[in-house]
Each structure stands twice: as structure tokens, then as C-alpha cells.
Amino acid sequence: MSISPIEQSTLGHRVAEQLRSLIVRGELTPGQRFSEEELAERFGVSRGPVRDALRMMVSERLMEPRRKGVQVAGFNEADIEELYSLRAALESLAVRMLVSQRESIVWDRFDPTVQSMRAAAASRQFQEFAEADLGFHAELCAASGHRRLMDTWNSYQPTFAALVRETVMREVDLKVSADKHIELLELAQKGRLAPTLHSLEDHLNRACDMFRSAHQDLATAAVRPGEHQ
């Protein structure tokens, strides 16, 4: 059985991850144009994975198709507002459903991400914490049982991940952040809807403010176009 399609898909996701990060960090600027051939050469891969990656970038509204390739759409204040308000809408609905179904929820499904956050916080492993943080919020959506909610989350999770990585790097105390996630979960488990929603809102508002600050710094420090690896 050939595994080539899986390898190609994996390469496409890797290329997409790098492009996404460069755009979010402001190292690829609005209006820059690239052809499939040019990007394939830069990343050292064939055009197939690049084509897959560009489809993802277009679907996430980070790039726009052009006649002979793509153009960077950029990442501005409107994008930040839309992404965080989308997260708030999705996760608020998930929380409402969790609370309403709390008697039938298997709450220990959250244990792996909670334990990962605690371990990463204790050792100050920022990237590991970012992965666990996003995993926790993904689990909130998955536990709701709302399939289309989860479909929407999955569509934007790669972009959410790029934002989370930048905000986590600005956390002064990862343990405090881990404790806040655990507190949110405990409130939901107890059926305290209003406090749970308030905790979620505070968390996402703070994350949004931190990313805005990070984005301003990144934009100021961005390298000249074409100097990325």
C-alpha cells in the first residue's frame, strides 16, 4: 500500500504552518505575490505540497488567489477581532452545551490536556504549553457534541494555534494561566453557567489584548520581505 499521499499531505501542512506563521508575524506583508514554483523552490518541496498549502491559506483568508499564483492578504486588526470573536462564539456555545449536559459528560476526558498544561507550566515549556492550551479549548468544543461547531473549530484551529503560540510567549506565569483553565472547567462541571462564561470571556479578552500587543511588536520588528527561511 502506497503512503505517498500521506507524505504529501504532511508536507503540505508543514508548508502551510510556516506560511501561516510568517503571515501572522508580519514577515510576509500584504500584497506580496508568489507563484507555486517560487514557493516550491524556497521550501525545497515539489509543487503538490505547495498547492495543498496554498488552498489552506486561501480558505483561512490569509492569501488570495491570483492569475499566476497567490497574493498575501495580510493580517490586520480586523482579522484579529474576527478570529477572537469567532473563538468566543464557538466556545461560549460549547460551554452552554457542556453545562446543560454536565450529568452525562465524561469530565476526565480533559485530564490529559490539564496535566500537559501543568507539566509545561512547571518546566516553563512555552511551546508545549501552547499546544496543551489549544488542546484544552478544542476539547471544550468536542465535548459539546455539536458536530458543526467542531467542524468550524477544526477549519480555523491552525490559525488559532498560530495566535496562541504568540500569546503564550508573553505569559509571565504559566501556572496562573493553567489554574485559570482548571477553574473554568470546575465552574462548568458544577453547572455555574454565568461564572463559566465570564471566566471564558476574561480569558479570551486577555488573550486578544496580548496578541494585539505582540502583533504590534512583530510588525515593528518584521524582517524585510524575502529574508525568511
Secondary structure, DSSP 4 states (H G I P E B T S, - for coil): ---HHHHHHHHHHHHHHHHHHHHHTTSS-TT-EE-HHHHHHHHTS-HHHHHHHHHHHHHTTSEEEETTEEEE----HHHHHHHHHHHHHHHHHHHHHHHHTTTT--GGGGHHHHHHHHHHHHTT-HHHHHHHHHHHHHHHHHHTT-HHHHHHHHHHHHHHHHHHHHHHTT-S-HHHHHHHHHHHHHHHHTT-HHHHHHHHHHHHHHHHHHHHHHHHHHHHHPPPTT---
